[in-house]
Amino acid sequence: MPSSSHRILPSLFSRNDKDDQLTDVTFESGKIITAKYVVGADGARSVVRQMAGIGFVDPKTGEQGDRVTNLSQMVLADVVYEGKDHDFGFMGTVSPESFFLSIPMPQSFNELLAMNGQIVEGQIYRIGSGVPLADGEIPRSPNKEYLQSLIDRFGPTI
């Protein structure tokens, strides 16, 4: 992995003029790339996170980074999507308001539940979503309507 002094850091993110589902990333060198997804995995000082306007709160110390956002609380749940047959892989979105992840669980997860008497038909997905502080405290056991509201607000459009 290159040292931080050798990294090429993006200096600007903007929505692509021709396709609003794409992002143009301009680097310090002037090079521009167009991408469907931009992923930052460089921790609390993430350039991608900062440029997207997503703040950071250290979970151990409570110290606030550049600003407080919904990364202070999140919900996780295992769901089976209803309606037409859903057969998609990993999906995720990130915005200044929140993030949303949907990850298909392996078939062995269904089999494990069945061994414990809980038969689940269909693909199980583990979802995770940031919940804005303005929404208040997350329910201890979020119901279907609550989870659906998070999917509708922060999930990807398919």
Salt bridges, closest charged atoms under 4 A:
ASP66 OD1 - ARG49 NH1 3.41
ASP78 OD1 - ARG126 NE 2.62
GLU82 OE2 - LYS144 NZ 2.91
ASP135 OD2 - ARG153 NH1 2.73
